[in-house]
Amino acid sequence: MATVTFKNIPDDLYEKLRQAASTHHRSVNSELIYCLEKTFKPMRASAVELAEKAQALRNRVTVERLDTAEINAAIHQGRE
């Protein structure tokens, strides 16, 4: 495995990293590796997982659905 040294990390950024590490019960080094993996090795979601996430988002919507006439009226509003 490679070893990397980070220099000149802004104090506020390091503090956020340190707090995140503490929250997740990890060392600062482990938290940094986790963040890098999350960024550069994203997990691929299956079609089922994506559909479940989409359904969960739809379930959070509290407004009534618009019908086709309302959508068309909004599209043409101000165009006549």
C-alpha positions as CSV (number, residue, x, y, z in Angstrom):
1,M,0.0,0.0,0.0
2,A,1.1,3.5,-0.7
3,T,1.8,6.1,2.0
4,V,0.6,9.7,1.4
5,T,1.3,12.7,3.5
6,F,-1.1,15.7,3.5
7,K,0.3,19.1,4.1
8,N,-1.2,22.5,4.7
9,I,-4.7,21.2,5.5
10,P,-6.7,24.3,6.6
11,D,-7.5,24.1,10.3
12,D,-11.3,24.3,9.8
13,L,-11.2,21.4,7.3
14,Y,-9.0,19.3,9.6
15,E,-11.4,20.0,12.5
16,K,-14.3,18.7,10.4
17,L,-12.4,15.6,9.5
18,R,-11.4,15.0,13.1
19,Q,-15.0,15.5,14.2
20,A,-16.3,13.1,11.5
21,A,-13.7,10.5,12.6
22,S,-14.8,10.8,16.2
23,T,-18.4,10.5,15.2
24,H,-17.7,7.3,13.2
25,H,-15.3,5.9,15.8
26,R,-12.4,6.0,13.4
27,S,-9.0,7.5,13.4
28,V,-8.4,10.6,11.3
29,N,-6.4,8.5,8.8
30,S,-9.2,5.9,8.5
31,E,-11.8,8.6,8.1
32,L,-9.7,10.2,5.3
33,I,-9.4,6.8,3.6
34,Y,-13.2,6.3,3.9
35,C,-13.8,9.7,2.3
36,L,-11.4,9.0,-0.5
37,E,-13.0,5.6,-1.2
38,K,-16.5,7.1,-1.1
39,T,-15.4,9.7,-3.7
40,F,-13.3,7.6,-6.0
41,K,-14.8,4.1,-5.6
42,P,-18.6,4.8,-5.4
43,M,-20.8,1.8,-4.8
44,R,-23.0,0.8,-7.8
45,A,-26.6,0.6,-6.9
46,S,-28.7,-2.1,-8.4
47,A,-31.9,-1.4,-10.3
48,V,-33.9,-2.6,-7.4
49,E,-32.1,-0.3,-5.0
50,L,-32.6,2.7,-7.3
51,A,-36.3,1.9,-7.7
52,E,-36.7,1.7,-3.9
53,K,-34.9,5.0,-3.4
54,A,-37.1,6.6,-6.1
55,Q,-40.2,5.3,-4.4
56,A,-39.1,6.5,-1.0
57,L,-38.6,10.0,-2.5
58,R,-42.0,9.9,-4.1
59,N,-43.6,8.9,-0.8
60,R,-42.1,12.1,0.8
61,V,-43.8,14.4,-1.7
62,T,-46.8,15.9,0.0
63,V,-48.3,17.9,-2.9
64,E,-51.1,16.6,-5.0
65,R,-50.3,15.4,-8.5
66,L,-51.0,17.7,-11.4
67,D,-53.2,16.4,-14.2
68,T,-52.3,16.9,-17.9
69,A,-54.6,19.9,-18.3
70,E,-52.9,21.8,-15.4
71,I,-49.5,21.0,-16.8
72,N,-50.4,22.2,-20.3
73,A,-52.0,25.3,-18.8
74,A,-48.8,26.1,-17.0
75,I,-46.7,25.5,-20.1
76,H,-48.8,27.8,-22.2
77,Q,-49.3,30.5,-19.5
78,G,-48.1,33.8,-20.8
79,R,-47.4,32.5,-24.3
80,E,-50.6,33.6,-25.9
